[in-house]
Amino acid sequence: MLNIVVCVKAVPDPKEACNIKIDPDTKTLMRCEVPFVVNPLDKNAMEAALQLKEQGDAHISVLSMGPPEAGNIVKECLALGADQGFLLSDPAFGGADAYATAYTLAKGIEKIGSFDVVFCGMASSDGSTEWVGPEMATFLNIPVVTMVKEIVESEGEFWQVKASLENGYRLMRVQLPAVFTVTRDLNTPRTLSFSGIIKARKKEISEWGIHELGVPAELLGVKGSPTVVSNLSTTESKREVEMISGTREEKAEQLVQKLAEAGVI
């Protein structure tokens, strides 16, 4: 059986981006007032796992780190077809940067037990560092391939995947276990079904905190984060608008002239 772990992140709903605030003391996002959704690229990671499960014998564990409300996105993944869900939730995890997040997730994966493949999105919509996947692989001491756009061969101990490059791709041969961070080109995520939602009601989510992981507090959250935001400031973007009048031909002539004067054309 292929044991798959999919790491998913609860991110603020982009439709509510205007309501996202930053704590002036900790310099971290205040997420409590904005509803959570599954990080878009993590949906592609989840879809990759589901397709592998449909092709053969596979078991999917979903792992997320966040406040208790993040359990809803784990439940969503269970409704899509994951077999079990785990939520790492503890005030000690709060304010973690990419390094501390990767470390905590790695400890969660180790606690889950045996695994062959770890999937996650190449980046999150709220952080976009692209560091968590590679750092997680480093903590687990296993190979990692980033920006995976296609799984070419997924039989046996060695997999072949295509990883995106500018104007091309890399064809990689990787020995399992391994971490793969995926792009949106990999697949098209499926939507929830009513039957999946009903089945998910019978599936429980295991919630683990600092005591379950058995990790010192100084290695987690803000304390374990080497990245420090020293200052924050807001900027105002203002634009001047000039209306052009006249016939269609006159407007076009004036526009071309103004663009030429501005050095645009």
N, C-alpha and C positions, 0 to 999 in steps of 0.2 A: 504494500500500500504506500502511496505517495503522501507524505505528511506535509501539508502546506500551511504556512502562517502568513496571513495578510495583515499588515499594519495599516490602520486607517486613522485619520485625524478628524476631529470635530472642529470645523472652522466657522467663523461668523458668516451668516448668510450674506452674500454680496449684495442682495437686494436691500439690506439694512445697513450698508456700509456707512451711511451718513450718521448713524447712531453709535458707531464704535468710538470709544474714548480711551485715553491713555492715562494710567495712574501717574500723577506727577512725582510721587515718591519712589516707586519701584521701576518706573519707566517701562512698564509692561502693559499689554492690552487688557482693558477691562471688558471681559466678555459676557458678564452676567446679564446685561441688558439687551443682548442681541441673540436671536435664536441660532442654534447650531445646525449645520448641514454637513454631509460627508464631503471631505475635500475632493474636488472633481477628479484629479488624477488617481486618487485612491480607488475611485469607482472602476477605472481601467485595470488596476491591480486586482480588484475583486473579480472582475469579469474574466481575467486571465485564469484565476484559480478555478472559477466555475466551469470554464471550458475544459480545463484539464480533468476536472472531476467527471464531466460528461463523457470524456474520451476513455477513461479507465478508472481503476480503483484509487480513490483519493479521499483524504480527510482534510477539511478546511477549518482552521482555527483563526478567529479574528481577534486582533489585539489592538487596543487603543489606550491612550493616556489622556486624562483630562478630569474635569469635575464630574460629579454624579450625573449631570444632564447629558454628558457625552455617551452615557449608556444607551441613549435612544438611537445613535448612529450604529452602535454595535448590534442592537436589535434589528435595525434595518438590514444589515448584512446577513443576519440569521434568516430574515425573511426572504432574502435573495437565494439562500441555499447553503450558507455556511453551517458547519456542524456544531461548533461551540464558540462562545464568545468570552473574552476576558477584558476587564477594564481596570487599568492602573489608576487609582484615584486616592489622593491623600494630599492634605495641605502642604506636606513636605515636598511634593513634586511641583508646586506652583512656581511660576516665573522661570522655568528651565529654559536655557538656550538650546541650540541644536545639539551641542556636546552632551549636556546633561540629559536631554530627551533621548538621544541615541543610547546612552548608557542605561537609562531606566528601562527602555524598551528591550534592550539586549538581555537584561536581567529577567524581564518578564518572559521572553522567549525561552530562556534557559529553564525557567520554572515550569513552563508548559510541558517541556520534555523533548522527546525525539522529534526532529524536523528534517526535511530535505530541501525545502525551498522557502524563501521569505520574499514576498512581493510587497512593494509599496510604490506610491507615486513618486516621480522624480523630484517633486517639490510640492509644497503646500501653498495654497492661494493667499494665506496671510503672512507667510514668512519668506517663501521662495529662496531659501538658502541652498537647497539641493545637497546639503551636507549630512542629513540624518541617515540616509541609507548607507553611504560609504562608512560613516563613523560606526554605525551599528554593526556592519560586517567586520570592522576592525576589532570591536569589543568581543565579537563572537569568534574571531580568528578564522574567518572563512572568506572565500572569494566574493567579489561584487562586480556586477556589470551595470553601469548606469545608462539611462536613456534608451532602454530596450524598446524597439519598434516592431519586432517580429520574433516569435519563437519558431525557429526552423525545425529543430529536432528536440523532442522531449522524452525520448525513450532511453532507459538505462542510466548509468552513472554519470555520463557526460552529455551535456546539452549543447546545442548550437543555437545562438541567437544573433539577431542583427541589432546593433546599437547605432543610434543616429549620430552622424557627424555633419558638419556644414557641407552641403553639396554632395552628400554620400552617406555611407554607413560602414561600420566595422563588423566583420563576421567573426564572432567569438565562440570558442569551444571552451566550456567551463565544466569543472568537476563539481558535483554536488557533495555536501550541502553548499548553497550559495544564496546570496542576496541579489535580487533584480529590482532596479528602480525603473518604472515604465513611463512611456509617453502616451499621449492621447492617440497616436497613430497605431497603437497596438491592436485596438479593437473598439467596438461600440458598446458601451455598458448597457445592459438590459434594464428594464424597469420592473418595479415591484408588481407582483401578481396577488390577487386576493387569496388564492390557496396558499401562497408562501407566507402571507401575513398570518393566516390561521395556524399554519404549522409552527411558526416562530413563537407563538404563545406558549408552547410546551417546552421551549428551549430556555435554559437559565443562563444568566451571565454571571461569571465568577468575578467578584471585585476584590482586588488586592491592594493593600497599602504598604507602607514602609516596613511594617513588621512581617508581613507575608514574604516580602522580597528579601528581608534580612540584610539590608544594605545600610551603612552609616548615613545619617542625615546630611553630613557635610559633603557627600558626593552627589546629592540630589538637589533639584530645584535651583533657587537663586544661589544657595551656598556652593553648589557644585558646578556653577556656570562660569567659565573663564571669560565669557563675553560680557562686557559691561557697557550699558548705554549711559554715557556721561552727561549728555545734554539733549534736549529736545526743543525744537522751535517750529513755529508755524509760518508758512509763507502765503502771501496773497498773490494770486494770478489775475491781473487785470488786462483787458484788451480794449483797444480803441476801435470803434466801428464807424465806418464812413459809408453812407448810402449813396449809390450812384443812380442818377435819374436820366431819363431820356428814352429814346426808342431802343429796341433790342440791339440794333446795330451800333447805336451810339454808346450804349452801356458796354458792349463788348470792346469797342475801340478804347474807351476810357479805362477799362479794366486792364487791357493789355499794356497801355501806356504806363499805368501806375505800377504794374508788376515789373516793367522794364526799368522804371525809375528806382524801384526798390532793389534792383539787382537780382530779382527772382528768376527772370528770363532774359 
